[in-house]
Amino acid sequence: MWLAEDDVLESQVAIKVLADNWAHHPDVRARFEQEAQVLRRADSERLVRVHDFGELPDGRPYQVMTYAAGGTLADRLVDGPMPIGAALRTAGDIAQAVTILHQSGVLHRDLKPSNVLFDTVRGDERVLVADLGLAKEIAQASGFTVVAGTPGYMAPEQSLPGGGLDVRVDVHAIGALTYEMLTGKPPRPGAVTPPSKLRPGVSKQIDRAVLRALDPDRERRWPTAAAFAEALSISPSRRVSRFAGTAVGLAALAVAGGAVVPQGTPPGWYRVSSADGPVAVSVAVPASWSRHLRDGGWDPASIALPGGKQPGLQVGANLTDPAATSPAVLAGTSYWIREPVGATLPVHKTCARQPARRVVAGGLSGQVWRWTACGGTGLSYSEVLLPGPTSGVYLQIRQDGGPDRTDDILHTLRLG
């Protein structure tokens, strides 16, 4: 690999030249040329791009490719596991890049840390998937006869010639990469310890998402890389692990006095409150949303504020399934939600971001950031930050279609 300056593109590029000892092997040369063809066909910002392809005077083929100045994932893992948020974001980016490959009719088959690159574009870091030397057409997957891949990241069926591969081999590899980013080492085949056992702070929801991707039985894995990416984006954005307490039926809470319907709550809605604290929070939701409640508090570290348990609640139609997309509301108060607020709210990468707008709710003024059409569905998120003079409120409202209830829910917000 050579680094060069492209006078036309006015940027640095990488030149990949097939080694002389391999240039005369027809099968290796064919794979090198096929890699260039696949990358040119897919042509995505999430994949290394091939700008030119040719042959040197001595007969060796070369590719002029994107130069990624940020190094590889392997470089970053030398120092151990990555921060949990960064690991999940990177895994989601890898999954989205692989989804583009699959949509182009190609399996990667050799995803590993050295094949994941980082570059900076317009000030934002971007993940690029590279090295498609073992990539194959999905349409030919049933006829693969040669074992190919890297131990530690290969799906079990890749070690069986003629195993009939499909996109789930790449799902397994992304799961292995995610596991390594979270724990600092790839999973052990046949005896995968849940990431949370090796890394404090990893939620059970993330455990389930990653272990499903790594399931030896491909029929039990996530069906697509996109589905795994969505599961990873939901897990941190929902902050389920940050809200303490057990999910229980709302009817039981009503008997215990945990849920009441005070005057002013819209007809057919239920009002729920967080446990007592310096500034408790309560909110009302449609009855169909209110099957489960967690009211044991939350940790503002989930939005990059100083950590520590604060009053908060989570209520939703389904809080027990990590992949659920049913309606739910998270609401928490914190001393640190004051102007100027240094919070970092979740970014929902599979959704369309709408313009931010000002709102007044619970006697506080703040902003709503709305994300819609997530994954091409009716799923949406509203991220709400309401700073206060001594304490403020963060809410996340997840909806699965129908009319937007964000303002209706904010109208019911109460602090006390």
JOQUI-V387707 format. One record per backbone hydrogen bond with DSSP energy under -1.0 kcal/mol. NH is the residue of the N-H (numbers start at 1). CO is the residue of the C=O. If there is no record, write none. Layout:
nh=NH co=CO
nh=NH co=CO
//
This chain:
nh=2 co=15
nh=4 co=13
nh=6 co=11
nh=10 co=6
nh=11 co=6
nh=13 co=4
nh=14 co=65
nh=15 co=2
nh=16 co=63
nh=18 co=61
nh=22 co=19
nh=23 co=19
nh=25 co=22
nh=29 co=25
nh=30 co=26
nh=31 co=27
nh=32 co=28
nh=33 co=29
nh=34 co=30
nh=35 co=31
nh=36 co=32
nh=37 co=33
nh=38 co=34
nh=39 co=35
nh=40 co=36
nh=41 co=37
nh=42 co=38
nh=43 co=39
nh=47 co=44
nh=48 co=129
nh=51 co=64
nh=52 co=64
nh=54 co=62
nh=56 co=60
nh=59 co=56
nh=62 co=54
nh=63 co=16
nh=64 co=52
nh=65 co=14
nh=66 co=49
nh=70 co=118
nh=71 co=68
nh=73 co=113
nh=73 co=116
nh=74 co=113
nh=76 co=72
nh=77 co=73
nh=80 co=77
nh=82 co=181
nh=87 co=83
nh=88 co=84
nh=89 co=85
nh=90 co=86
nh=91 co=87
nh=92 co=88
nh=93 co=89
nh=94 co=90
nh=95 co=91
nh=96 co=92
nh=97 co=93
nh=98 co=94
nh=99 co=95
nh=100 co=96
nh=101 co=97
nh=102 co=98
nh=103 co=99
nh=104 co=100
nh=105 co=102
nh=106 co=101
nh=107 co=136
nh=115 co=112
nh=116 co=113
nh=117 co=128
nh=118 co=71
nh=119 co=126
nh=121 co=124
nh=124 co=121
nh=126 co=119
nh=128 co=117
nh=129 co=46
nh=130 co=115
nh=135 co=132
nh=136 co=107
nh=138 co=105
nh=140 co=137
nh=141 co=138
nh=143 co=140
nh=144 co=141
nh=153 co=150
nh=154 co=150
nh=158 co=155
nh=159 co=156
nh=160 co=157
nh=162 co=144
nh=163 co=160
nh=165 co=141
nh=169 co=166
nh=171 co=167
nh=172 co=168
nh=173 co=169
nh=174 co=170
nh=175 co=171
nh=176 co=172
nh=177 co=173
nh=178 co=174
nh=179 co=175
nh=180 co=176
nh=181 co=177
nh=182 co=178
nh=183 co=179
nh=184 co=180
nh=191 co=188
nh=197 co=194
nh=198 co=195
nh=199 co=195
nh=202 co=199
nh=207 co=203
nh=208 co=204
nh=209 co=205
nh=210 co=206
nh=211 co=207
nh=212 co=208
nh=213 co=209
nh=214 co=210
nh=215 co=212
nh=220 co=217
nh=228 co=224
nh=229 co=225
nh=230 co=226
nh=231 co=227
nh=232 co=228
nh=233 co=229
nh=234 co=230
nh=235 co=231
nh=236 co=232
nh=237 co=233
nh=238 co=234
nh=242 co=239
nh=243 co=240
nh=253 co=249
nh=254 co=250
nh=255 co=251
nh=256 co=252
nh=258 co=253
nh=265 co=262
nh=269 co=266
nh=270 co=285
nh=271 co=260
nh=272 co=283
nh=274 co=281
nh=275 co=295
nh=282 co=414
nh=283 co=272
nh=285 co=270
nh=287 co=268
nh=289 co=286
nh=290 co=287
nh=292 co=316
nh=294 co=314
nh=296 co=244
nh=297 co=312
nh=298 co=310
nh=302 co=299
nh=303 co=300
nh=304 co=301
nh=305 co=300
nh=310 co=298
nh=313 co=331
nh=314 co=294
nh=315 co=329
nh=316 co=292
nh=317 co=327
nh=324 co=321
nh=328 co=398
nh=329 co=315
nh=330 co=396
nh=331 co=313
nh=332 co=394
nh=333 co=311
nh=334 co=392
nh=337 co=334
nh=338 co=336
nh=344 co=303
nh=349 co=347
nh=351 co=348
nh=352 co=372
nh=354 co=370
nh=357 co=368
nh=359 co=366
nh=361 co=364
nh=364 co=361
nh=366 co=359
nh=367 co=385
nh=368 co=357
nh=369 co=383
nh=371 co=381
nh=372 co=352
nh=374 co=379
nh=375 co=350
nh=376 co=373
nh=377 co=374
nh=380 co=399
nh=381 co=371
nh=382 co=397
nh=383 co=369
nh=384 co=395
nh=385 co=367
nh=386 co=393
nh=388 co=337
nh=392 co=334
nh=393 co=386
nh=394 co=332
nh=395 co=384
nh=396 co=330
nh=397 co=382
nh=398 co=328
nh=399 co=380
nh=409 co=405
nh=410 co=406
nh=411 co=407
nh=412 co=409
nh=413 co=410
nh=414 co=282
nh=416 co=280
//
